[in-house]
Amino acid sequence: MTPANAPSYDHPVVRAFSFASRAALWAAGIGLVAMTAMVAWQVWCRYVLNDSPSWTEPGAVMLMSWFIFLGAAVGVRENNHLGFDILLYIVPLAGKRALRTISDIVILAFGIGMIWYGWQLVELTSTAILPSLGISGSYDYYPVVAGGVLVVLFTLERMALRLAGAPVDAGLEIPTPEAETELDAARSLQQENA
């Protein structure tokens, strides 16, 4: 199932990115369930068995990193990331395209930063061993790199589709009820000041 705001342009690359997005979302969901199970096991062992395993807390935190960064990348692809949308409802269409392109460039730069600095953290911690898990400390930072790669790919996809004339911003033209309330307040304030 494709989310409402996800690009719906029929091209093999877009289909591949749709698959990657779904896979990342499923992996994030499975990670969330696994993390919940780990925390539940930790609580059970600590309070019922009075013998808590040492691997559950760092394992749960590592899984949380994976589902946060994978989920954030999927949110970028589906246009569900944070933004200051109120301005988009009052500017003309050309202004909307320009603002969305600027937003994409900022998101792209952020994704590149995630890859760059995340990889530096991977290299810096590669020789450290997490004692409770017995694995390299770099595994804590691979989610940053993987999420950054997906953010970059999904942002480049959206920018390319927008340039090709695909309706990547369809559905974003309609203000939410909250935005309508803010717009009404802004319009009344503007009329009072006029």
C-alpha positions as CSV (number, residue, x, y, z in Angstrom):
1,M,0.0,0.0,0.0
2,T,1.4,3.4,-1.0
3,P,0.8,6.3,1.4
4,A,-1.3,9.2,0.0
5,N,1.7,11.7,-0.2
6,A,4.2,9.2,-1.6
7,P,5.2,9.8,-5.2
8,S,3.0,7.8,-7.6
9,Y,5.1,8.2,-10.8
10,D,5.4,4.8,-12.7
11,H,9.1,4.3,-13.4
12,P,11.4,1.4,-12.4
13,V,13.6,3.6,-10.2
14,V,10.5,5.0,-8.4
15,R,9.2,1.4,-7.9
16,A,12.6,0.5,-6.5
17,F,12.5,3.4,-4.1
18,S,9.0,2.5,-3.2
19,F,10.2,-1.0,-2.3
20,A,13.1,0.4,-0.3
21,S,10.7,2.7,1.5
22,R,8.3,-0.2,2.4
23,A,11.2,-2.4,3.4
24,A,12.6,0.4,5.7
25,L,9.2,0.9,7.2
26,W,8.7,-2.8,7.8
27,A,12.2,-3.0,9.3
28,A,11.5,-0.1,11.6
29,G,8.2,-1.6,12.7
30,I,9.8,-5.0,13.4
31,G,12.6,-3.2,15.3
32,L,10.0,-1.3,17.4
33,V,8.3,-4.6,18.3
34,A,11.6,-6.3,19.0
35,M,12.7,-3.4,21.2
36,T,9.4,-3.5,23.1
37,A,9.9,-7.3,23.7
38,M,13.5,-6.7,24.9
39,V,12.3,-4.0,27.4
40,A,9.5,-6.3,28.6
41,W,12.0,-9.1,29.0
42,Q,14.3,-6.8,30.9
43,V,11.5,-5.7,33.3
44,W,10.4,-9.3,33.8
45,C,13.9,-10.5,34.6
46,R,14.6,-7.6,36.9
47,Y,11.5,-7.7,39.0
48,V,10.3,-11.3,38.8
49,L,13.5,-13.3,38.4
50,N,15.7,-10.8,40.1
51,D,18.4,-11.4,37.5
52,S,18.3,-9.0,34.6
53,P,20.4,-9.7,31.5
54,S,23.0,-7.1,30.5
55,W,22.3,-7.1,26.8
56,T,18.7,-6.0,26.8
57,E,19.2,-2.3,27.5
58,P,22.0,-1.6,24.9
59,G,20.3,-3.9,22.4
60,A,17.0,-2.0,22.8
61,V,18.7,1.4,22.4
62,M,20.5,0.1,19.3
63,L,17.2,-1.1,17.8
64,M,15.6,2.2,18.7
65,S,18.3,4.0,16.7
66,W,17.5,1.8,13.7
67,F,13.8,2.4,13.7
68,I,14.1,6.1,14.3
69,F,16.5,6.7,11.4
70,L,14.7,4.4,9.0
71,G,11.3,5.8,9.9
72,A,12.6,9.4,9.5
73,A,13.9,8.5,6.0
74,V,10.5,7.1,5.1
75,G,8.9,10.2,6.5
76,V,11.0,12.3,4.1
77,R,9.9,10.2,1.1
78,E,6.2,10.5,2.1
79,N,6.5,14.3,2.7
80,N,5.6,13.8,6.4
81,H,8.7,15.5,7.7
82,L,8.5,18.7,9.8
83,G,8.0,21.9,8.0
84,F,6.7,25.4,8.2
85,D,3.7,24.8,5.9
86,I,1.6,27.9,6.7
87,L,3.7,30.0,4.3
88,L,3.0,27.4,1.5
89,Y,-0.7,28.1,1.7
90,I,-0.5,31.8,1.1
91,V,2.2,32.1,-1.6
92,P,1.5,31.6,-5.4
93,L,2.2,28.2,-7.0
94,A,5.7,29.3,-8.3
95,G,6.6,30.4,-4.8
96,K,5.4,27.0,-3.4
97,R,7.7,25.1,-5.8
98,A,10.6,27.3,-4.9
99,L,10.1,26.9,-1.2
100,R,9.7,23.1,-1.6
101,T,12.8,22.9,-3.6
102,I,14.7,24.9,-0.9
103,S,13.3,22.6,1.7
104,D,14.5,19.6,-0.4
105,I,18.0,21.1,-0.7
106,V,18.2,21.6,3.1
107,I,17.0,18.0,3.7
108,L,19.5,16.8,1.2
109,A,22.3,18.6,3.0
110,F,21.1,17.2,6.3
111,G,21.2,13.7,4.8
112,I,24.7,14.2,3.5
113,G,25.7,15.4,6.9
114,M,24.2,12.3,8.5
115,I,26.3,10.1,6.1
116,W,29.5,12.1,6.5
117,Y,29.5,12.5,10.3
118,G,27.8,9.2,10.9
119,W,30.6,7.4,9.0
120,Q,33.2,9.4,11.0
121,L,31.5,8.0,14.2
122,V,31.5,4.5,12.8
123,E,35.3,4.7,12.1
124,L,36.0,6.3,15.4
125,T,34.2,3.6,17.4
126,S,35.1,0.6,15.2
127,T,37.8,-0.6,17.6
128,A,35.7,-0.2,20.7
129,I,33.8,-3.3,21.9
130,L,30.4,-2.9,23.6
131,P,30.9,-5.2,26.6
132,S,27.3,-6.2,27.1
133,L,26.8,-7.2,23.5
134,G,30.3,-8.2,22.5
135,I,30.2,-6.3,19.2
136,S,31.9,-3.3,17.8
137,G,30.8,0.1,19.0
138,S,30.4,1.2,15.4
139,Y,27.2,-0.7,15.2
140,D,25.6,2.1,17.3
141,Y,26.2,4.5,14.4
142,Y,25.4,2.5,11.3
143,P,21.7,3.5,11.6
144,V,22.8,7.2,11.2
145,V,24.6,6.3,8.0
146,A,21.8,4.1,6.6
147,G,19.2,6.7,7.4
148,G,21.3,9.4,5.8
149,V,21.7,7.3,2.6
150,L,17.9,6.8,2.4
151,V,17.2,10.5,3.2
152,V,19.6,11.5,0.3
153,L,18.1,9.0,-2.1
154,F,14.5,9.8,-1.3
155,T,15.2,13.5,-1.5
156,L,17.0,13.2,-4.8
157,E,14.1,11.1,-6.1
158,R,11.5,13.8,-5.1
159,M,13.7,16.6,-6.7
160,A,14.0,14.6,-9.9
161,L,10.3,13.8,-10.1
162,R,9.5,17.5,-9.5
163,L,11.8,18.5,-12.3
164,A,10.2,15.9,-14.5
165,G,6.7,17.4,-13.8
166,A,5.4,14.5,-11.7
167,P,2.8,15.5,-9.1
168,V,5.0,14.9,-6.1
169,D,3.4,17.8,-4.2
170,A,-0.2,16.7,-4.9
171,G,-2.3,16.6,-1.8
172,L,-0.1,19.2,-0.1
173,E,-2.1,22.1,-1.6
174,I,-5.0,21.6,0.8
175,P,-4.5,23.1,4.2
176,T,-5.3,21.1,7.3
177,P,-8.0,22.3,9.7
178,E,-5.3,23.6,12.0
179,A,-3.7,25.5,9.1
180,E,-7.0,27.0,8.1
181,T,-7.5,28.3,11.6
182,E,-4.0,29.9,11.5
183,L,-4.7,31.3,8.1
184,D,-8.0,32.8,9.3
185,A,-6.3,34.4,12.2
186,A,-3.5,35.8,10.0
187,R,-6.1,37.2,7.5
188,S,-8.1,38.9,10.3
189,L,-4.9,40.4,11.8
190,Q,-3.9,41.6,8.3
191,Q,-7.4,43.2,7.8
192,E,-7.1,44.9,11.3
193,N,-3.7,46.4,10.4
194,A,-4.9,47.6,6.9
